[in-house]
Amino acid sequence: MKRILAGIAMLMGMFIVTNVFAQFPEEHDPRKQQEFFYSKRLGSWVVMGQKGNPATRQNPVCVAATQWGADEDRSRVMIVSDLADGELYMAIGTYGWNIQDPPGKYELRLNMTNGDRTIIGHFVEYLLIDQRSVVIPLLPPEVFLPALSGSTMMEFVMPGSIAIFRVKIENAQAVVNTLIDCVDSVKKGARDI
């Protein structure tokens, strides 16, 4: 869990401060090519494979990320596959939240829908990172990825008076397939991480 939190803190910092597309490793930028081993854009989503960093205890990861909004009201979602631990988790953040609870473990309801049809709806544990960011750790890939691939909307129903957060999903099947391709490229030894 400590390794997850270290990796999440680094990713959330990168994602909060900068535009996710600015982090996208363009082929002509050798500095970013040293940090990333995989990169594809899929409409409003980016799938990236980021090399690990033993000095910061960060494992190599494959990340599917999307964001929208201007700097002062940016929202974002990252689905992260930790390649060393095999764990799948999701990080969500929005400037629309101002959660006053202390950092810790809580529970929210995650609904995935396709039109009027609910594909999955479960209560899941989340970690409150700060007033605007949460992480849902240890998602079961065999349940989460098929549900995501058939969804057009994710809804995070937060406890108490915290605003519901909805994410419209474009090209869900392509996003899931590309995230799996990133992971598989490492498993097959096609990538040096």
C-alpha positions as CSV (number, residue, x, y, z in Angstrom):
1,M,0.0,0.0,0.0
2,K,2.9,2.4,0.7
3,R,4.3,1.8,-2.8
4,I,0.8,2.6,-4.2
5,L,0.6,5.8,-2.3
6,A,4.1,6.9,-3.4
7,G,3.3,6.2,-7.0
8,I,-0.1,7.9,-6.7
9,A,1.4,11.0,-5.1
10,M,3.8,11.4,-8.0
11,L,1.2,10.7,-10.7
12,M,-1.4,13.0,-9.1
13,G,1.2,15.8,-8.7
14,M,2.1,15.4,-12.4
15,F,-1.6,15.3,-13.4
16,I,-2.8,18.2,-11.1
17,V,0.0,20.7,-12.0
18,T,0.2,20.1,-15.7
19,N,-2.0,19.3,-18.7
20,V,-2.0,15.5,-19.3
21,F,-1.4,16.1,-23.0
22,A,1.7,18.2,-22.2
23,Q,3.1,15.0,-20.5
24,F,2.4,13.0,-23.6
25,P,5.8,11.7,-24.9
26,E,6.2,13.0,-28.4
27,E,8.6,11.1,-30.6
28,H,10.8,14.2,-31.2
29,D,11.4,14.8,-27.4
30,P,14.2,12.5,-26.2
31,R,13.8,13.5,-22.6
32,K,10.3,12.2,-22.5
33,Q,11.2,9.1,-24.4
34,Q,13.6,8.2,-21.6
35,E,10.8,8.4,-19.1
36,F,8.0,6.7,-21.1
37,F,8.0,3.4,-23.0
38,Y,4.5,3.5,-24.5
39,S,2.2,6.3,-25.7
40,K,-1.1,6.5,-27.7
41,R,-3.8,9.2,-27.9
42,L,-7.4,8.1,-28.2
43,G,-9.6,11.2,-28.6
44,S,-9.8,12.7,-25.1
45,W,-7.8,9.9,-23.5
46,V,-4.0,9.3,-23.4
47,V,-2.5,5.9,-22.6
48,M,1.1,6.0,-21.4
49,G,3.6,3.5,-20.1
50,Q,5.9,5.2,-17.6
51,K,9.2,3.6,-16.5
52,G,9.8,3.0,-12.8
53,N,12.1,5.0,-10.7
54,P,13.8,3.1,-7.8
55,A,15.0,6.3,-6.3
56,T,11.4,7.5,-5.6
57,R,10.1,3.9,-5.1
58,Q,7.8,4.3,-8.1
59,N,6.9,1.1,-10.0
60,P,6.6,1.1,-13.8
61,V,2.9,1.8,-14.7
62,C,0.6,1.9,-17.7
63,V,-1.9,4.7,-17.3
64,A,-5.1,5.6,-19.2
65,A,-5.8,9.3,-18.4
66,T,-8.3,11.9,-19.4
67,Q,-9.0,15.5,-18.3
68,W,-11.2,18.4,-19.1
69,G,-11.8,22.0,-18.0
70,A,-9.6,25.0,-17.6
71,D,-6.7,25.2,-15.1
72,E,-8.9,26.7,-12.3
73,D,-11.6,23.9,-12.7
74,R,-9.7,21.0,-14.2
75,S,-11.1,17.5,-13.6
76,R,-9.2,14.3,-14.4
77,V,-9.4,10.5,-14.2
78,M,-6.5,8.1,-14.3
79,I,-6.7,4.3,-14.5
80,V,-3.4,2.9,-13.5
81,S,-2.0,-0.6,-13.9
82,D,1.1,-1.1,-11.6
83,L,3.3,-3.4,-13.7
84,A,5.5,-4.6,-10.7
85,D,2.6,-5.4,-8.3
86,G,0.0,-6.2,-10.9
87,E,-2.5,-3.9,-9.1
88,L,-5.1,-1.8,-10.9
89,Y,-6.4,1.4,-9.3
90,M,-8.1,4.6,-10.3
91,A,-7.3,8.2,-9.3
92,I,-10.0,10.9,-9.6
93,G,-9.7,14.6,-9.0
94,T,-11.7,17.7,-9.6
95,Y,-11.5,21.3,-8.6
96,G,-15.3,21.0,-8.1
97,W,-14.7,19.1,-4.9
98,N,-13.7,20.7,-1.6
99,I,-13.8,17.7,0.7
100,Q,-13.4,18.7,4.3
101,D,-12.8,15.2,5.7
102,P,-9.3,14.3,6.9
103,P,-7.2,12.1,4.6
104,G,-8.1,8.4,5.1
105,K,-10.3,5.5,3.9
106,Y,-13.9,6.1,3.0
107,E,-16.6,4.5,0.8
108,L,-18.3,5.7,-2.4
109,R,-20.6,4.1,-4.9
110,L,-19.2,3.6,-8.4
111,N,-21.8,3.2,-11.2
112,M,-20.9,2.4,-14.8
113,T,-23.7,2.8,-17.3
114,N,-24.4,2.5,-21.0
115,G,-27.4,4.7,-21.7
116,D,-30.2,3.7,-19.4
117,R,-28.5,0.3,-18.6
118,T,-26.4,-0.1,-15.5
119,I,-23.5,-2.3,-16.2
120,I,-22.1,-2.3,-12.7
121,G,-22.8,-0.6,-9.5
122,H,-20.8,-1.3,-6.4
123,F,-19.7,0.3,-3.2
124,V,-15.9,0.6,-3.2
125,E,-13.3,1.9,-0.7
126,Y,-11.4,5.0,-1.6
127,L,-8.5,6.9,-0.1
128,L,-8.9,10.6,0.3
129,I,-5.6,12.1,-0.8
130,D,-6.5,15.8,-0.5
131,Q,-9.6,18.1,-0.7
132,R,-9.9,17.4,-4.5
133,S,-8.4,14.0,-5.1
134,V,-9.3,10.4,-4.3
135,V,-7.8,7.0,-5.2
136,I,-9.8,3.8,-5.6
137,P,-7.2,1.0,-4.9
138,L,-7.2,-2.6,-5.7
139,L,-9.8,-2.7,-8.5
140,P,-10.3,-6.3,-9.7
141,P,-9.3,-6.2,-13.4
142,E,-11.4,-9.1,-14.4
143,V,-14.5,-7.2,-13.3
144,F,-13.6,-3.6,-13.8
145,L,-12.1,-3.7,-17.3
146,P,-15.0,-5.5,-19.0
147,A,-17.4,-3.2,-17.3
148,L,-15.5,-0.1,-18.4
149,S,-15.2,-1.3,-22.0
150,G,-19.0,-1.5,-22.2
151,S,-19.7,1.8,-20.5
152,T,-20.4,5.3,-21.7
153,M,-20.5,7.0,-18.3
154,M,-18.8,6.5,-14.9
155,E,-20.5,8.0,-11.9
156,F,-18.9,8.5,-8.5
157,V,-21.5,8.9,-5.8
158,M,-19.6,10.4,-2.9
159,P,-20.8,10.3,0.8
160,G,-22.6,13.1,2.5
161,S,-22.9,16.4,0.7
162,I,-19.9,15.9,-1.6
163,A,-21.0,16.5,-5.2
164,I,-21.5,13.5,-7.5
165,F,-18.8,13.3,-10.1
166,R,-19.7,12.0,-13.6
167,V,-17.3,11.1,-16.4
168,K,-18.5,10.6,-19.9
169,I,-16.4,7.8,-21.5
170,E,-15.6,8.0,-25.2
171,N,-14.1,5.1,-27.0
172,A,-14.2,2.9,-23.9
173,Q,-13.4,-0.3,-25.7
174,A,-10.4,1.3,-27.4
175,V,-9.1,2.7,-24.1
176,V,-9.3,-0.6,-22.4
177,N,-7.7,-2.5,-25.3
178,T,-4.9,0.1,-25.5
179,L,-4.3,-0.1,-21.7
180,I,-4.1,-3.9,-22.0
181,D,-1.8,-3.6,-25.0
182,C,0.6,-1.4,-22.9
183,V,0.6,-4.0,-20.1
184,D,1.0,-6.9,-22.6
185,S,3.9,-5.1,-24.4
186,V,5.9,-5.4,-21.1
187,K,4.8,-9.0,-20.3
188,K,5.9,-10.1,-23.8
189,G,9.3,-8.4,-23.3
190,A,8.8,-5.9,-26.1
191,R,9.5,-3.0,-23.8
192,D,12.4,-2.1,-21.6
193,I,11.1,-0.7,-18.4
